[in-house]
Amino acid sequence: MAEIIVTLLGTGDAFGSGGRLQTCFHVRSREGAFLIDCGATACIAMKRNAVSLLSIDAILISHFHADHFAGLPFLLIEARIRKRSTPLTIAGPHGIADRIAAAMDVLFPGAGTEFPFPVRYVEYAEGTRADLGCARVTAWPVSHVPLTRPHALRIETDARIIGYSGDTLWTDALRNVAQGADLFLCEVSTLDGPAGIHLDLATLRQHRASLGCRTLVITHMGEEVLASSERVHRELDATIAHDGLVLEL
C-alpha cells in the first residue's frame, strides 16, 4: 500500500510549553502535500524540517486561535515573495477568507490579499466531506471557545485516514473522527481534571477504548503533561508527539 509521511512540525500549546513550536503538521502522500493547522511559528517549523511552502497544495485549519491559524499571513506573503504560481486551497470553518483578510490587515498592514497564484477557500459543513484535491476532509464542531469556530477533522488521503481533535473538551464527535483512523492526533493539555477548554488525560483515558484508531499520538501538551509523558504513554498506549517527529502510514 502507498506510504504517507506525516511530519509533526509543531506540537506545542499556545505558550510554547517545553520550548515547542505551535501546532502545524505536514502530510505528504502520492496525492499531494498539505498542512494541518498553521500556528504562528509555522514558517520557522517548515524551514527547520526542509518543507518547501511551494510544495504545499492545501492548508486545513481547525479553528481561529492564533496558535493554529496565525501562521497563514506569514506563509502567504512569503509565497508571494517567492513567486509561487501554483494554486493553494485553504480549508477552514465558516468565514475563513474573512478571517485571513483580517489577520493580514492586523499583522501586515497594506499587504493586501491579492496573490499571484490562485487561492481557493473551502468552508466546512458539519459531517460533509469536502474534496481538496490532495485530500478529502470531514469536519465536526467540537467544544472549545465558540468564537473560534472549533472543529475536529477526519482526513482521507491515499487510502489512509488521519484524525485530528483540534482543541476541545471531550465530545462524542471525537469518536467520529478517530474510528478506524490509521492515525489520530489528539490534544491533552492537563492531567487530572477538566482543563476549561481543553482535553485532560483523565477524561481521555475514560474514552480511550472507544476511539478505535490504529495509532494514537498525543500533542498540544502543557507543562505538567510534558513532565509526566511516561505516564501519558502508559495510560493511553499512545505515542508522545515532539517537534520533528516523523510518522509513516
N, C-alpha and C positions, 0 to 999 in steps of 0.2 A: 504494500500500500504506500501511497505517497507520503513523503516526510514533510512535516511542518516544523519550523523553528520558531519558538516563542522566546524572545529576549526581554527580561524584565528590566527595562531601562531605569525606572524609578519606582521604589517600593515604600517610600516613606509616607508619613502623615503630613498634615498641613504645616507642621512646625519643624520638619526635618529631624524627627527623633532618631537618635543613633547616627546622625550625620548623613542620613539617606536623602536622596533626591525625591521629588514629588512624583505622584503616580503617572506612569507612562509605560505602556507595554507595546513591543513591536512584534508583529506576526508576519512571517514570510512563508508563503506556500507557492505551489505552481500557478495558482490563480492570481497572485499578486502580493503586495505588501501593504500593511495598514497598521495604524496606531490605535490602541485602545486607551483613551484619555490622553490628555496633553497638558500636564501641570506646568506651572510657570518655569520650571527648570528643564523642560523637555529638550530644548536645543542643546543644552550642556550635556545631557544624558546621551543624546544621539551622537554627538561628537566623540564622547568617551568610548562609545561602542561601535564606532565606524559605520553608523547608519546614515546614509545619504537622504536628505529630505527630498531630493529629486526622484528618489525611487518609491516614495510613498504614494499609493493610489487613493487611500481613503483614511479618514480620521473619525473615530467613533467616540463621542462624548457622553459620559454617563449623567452628568449634572453640572450645574453652573457655579460650583465653588472654585476658587482660584487655583487650588492645588490639583484640580482635574481639568481645568479649562483655559487658564490664563497664559499658557504657552502658545496658543494659537496666533495672537498678533505677532509675536516674535518669529514664529515659523513662517507665517505668510509673507512678512516683509523680507525675511532672508531669501525665501523662494523667489520673490520679485527681483532682489538684487542679483541672485544667481541665474536669473533669466530662465526660470522654469517655463516650459511651454506645454507640458502635458496636463490633461485635466486632473482636478483634485475633487473628490467627493468628501463632504463633511456632513456627518450624520449626528443628530442630537435631539434633545427634547424640543417641544414646540417653542418657536421663537429663536432658534439657533442663529439664523442670519442676523437678526436684530441685535442679539447679544454680542456677536462678533463685532458688528459695527460699533456698538457702544464701547466695547473693550478697546478697539483700535483708537477711538476718539480720546479715551482717557489715557492710554499708555503711550500712544504715538500721535499726538495732535497734528492734524494736517496731512497725515499719511494717506488718508482715504481708504476706500475699499475696492478700488479697481485694480485688477491684476492682469498681467499679460498672458494669463493662462485661464482656461475655463474653470470656474468653481461651481459645483453643484451642491445644493443644500437639500438634505433629506431629513424630514421630521418624523420621529417615532409615532406610531399609532399602536396603542396597547394590544399586545398579543398578535400583531400582524407583521408578517415577515417582509422586510424591505430588502430589495436586491441592490447591492452596492457595486456589483461587478466582480470585485475580488472576494466578496463575502456576502452572506445573507444574514441579516441581524433581526432578531425579535426582541422587543423591549417590554418590560413590565414596570410600572411605577412601584417605588418602594418607600419605606418610612424614614425620611431624613428631614432636612429643612425644606418645607413645601416650596418656598420661593425659588429654590434651586432646581425644581422640577426633576427630582432624582429618579433614576431608572437602574434596574439590573438588566444585563444584556446576555442573550444567548446567540452565539455567532457560529455560523457554519461556513467552513472553507475547506475545499479539497477533501471531502468525505470525513472531516473531523468536526467536533463540536467543542467550543470553548465557552464556558460560562463565566460571568463576572458579576459580583454582587454590587459593584459601585459602593457608595456609602449608605448604610442603612442600619436600623434596628432589625431584629428578626421579623420576617414576614413570610407567609407561605409562598409568595412569588419566587423566593429563592429556590424552592423545590422545582418550579417550572424551569428555571434557568439551569439548575445543576443536574437534573435527572438524565442519566445516560450520557453526560458530557465526558469527553476524554480528559478535559482539564477544567477545574472550577477554581477560579481566583477569588478569594473571599477575604474581606477585611475582618480583622479582630483588633479593636483599639484598646480594650481594657481586659482585665482578668475575671473578676468575680461578681460583677453586678452590672445592671443597665448603665450604659455609657451616655445616656441622654439622647444622642442622635446617632450612636454608633453601636455596632455589634460587639458583645463581650464573649470571652472564652466560655464561661459557664453556660451561657444560653446556646451557643453554637454546639457545645458538647451534647446538650439535650437532644438536638436535632440531627446530629452527625449521621446516624444510621439511615435517616430518611433521604439524604441528599442524592444517593445513587450515582455519584460521579466516580470515574476511574481514578483520578488523581486530584487531591485537594491541596492547594497551595495557599498559605496564609500570608497576607500582605497588609499594608496600612497600619502597622503596629505602633502603639505608643510605647513610652519608655519602660513601663512595668511589664508589658508583654515581651519586649525585646530582652529584658533581663531574665525572663522565665521561658525562653524559647524552647529549652529541652522539655519543660512541662507541656507546652503547647503542642510540640511534636508528638509526645507520648499520648496525651489525652485525645488528640484528634486524628492520630495516624496521618499526619499531614507533613508536607514539605514547608519549611520556613523560607520565605522569599528573602532575597537580598539583591541589591542593585547589581546588575550584570549577570544574574542567573540565567542560564540558557536551558530551555526545555525542548525536547524533541518529541513530537507526537506521531 
